[in-house]
């Protein structure tokens, strides 16, 4: 495993870290096996969030007795002082620790969020207090929109030490801002390295990300031991070859920018549609030739894409501003045609 310094935090982190979203899909024993594999392979950075349901709790239970082997990062959607203060305490309780190495402002976007968060009685004040008390070591931020990314590292560069943003083969919109992170010594954490599960070759995906000197660390979601071994091995693969670059270009041409990252922020749908699953099964139908498998699972859902009433609630919540209603309409047509 290779290690690097995470910007001005000074933390020495493995270049591949554990993204904690898939922990929600396993149990405590499954989480224990994942963490055992992280220890074995040298992965020492774990990222989770208050919003990842049981992720903090499962991790806290299995990290007891070996907390010192890991650099822990979590994050909160809280924007006000009291809410952030409460979330920090909850994270400490869930993770069964008296300090968290990196606490991040999660997915900040709108003007009013910035005003509240960094205002007189905002979340940032709570983070500063927790840092002074030794409850957190460093403060970072995450975003999905380029505009928020740019604002964070220009207007608030003296307030954050790390920046987390999507970066992968098909999402390079933040590349120029990543360079600014490097120049300002703000540690850059690449989220969505597999583009929300849309990329099949994990080794190529991580190789692409880690080839960028402005990227400190990539955090693929890992929910089982095999994923840990595969992703850890990718840390030492080496530079991109001409063949790799050709593969990346082919993937870019195939996927484009309009695809679901399965982040789940669109939920809940008033009609009960599992929107990411609709897109997942449609991908399996179109891309992998698994028509019967995809159709069986699609039609077994409580509600399908055809049940969309076009209310637009999902689109207001989507951090990628996808035309979800239009995309669901296409899924419904494709599934009906393939019956």
Secondary structure as UniProt FT lines:
FT   STRAND          3..5
FT   HELIX           7..9
FT   STRAND          12..14
FT   STRAND          18..19
FT   HELIX           21..25
FT   HELIX           28..41
FT   STRAND          45..47
FT   TURN            50..51
FT   TURN            53..54
FT   HELIX           55..63
FT   TURN            64..65
FT   HELIX           67..69
FT   STRAND          71..76
FT   HELIX           81..94
FT   TURN            95..96
FT   STRAND          100..105
FT   HELIX           111..117
FT   TURN            120..121
FT   HELIX           123..132
FT   TURN            133..134
FT   STRAND          136..142
FT   HELIX           146..154
FT   TURN            157..159
FT   STRAND          162..166
FT   TURN            169..170
FT   TURN            173..174
FT   HELIX           175..184
FT   STRAND          187..191
FT   TURN            193..194
FT   HELIX           195..197
FT   HELIX           202..210
FT   TURN            213..214
FT   STRAND          217..218
FT   HELIX           225..234
FT   TURN            235..236
FT   HELIX           242..255
FT   TURN            265..266
FT   TURN            270..271
FT   HELIX           275..287
FT   HELIX           291..299
FT   HELIX           305..307
FT   HELIX           313..317
FT   TURN            319..320
FT   HELIX           324..337
//
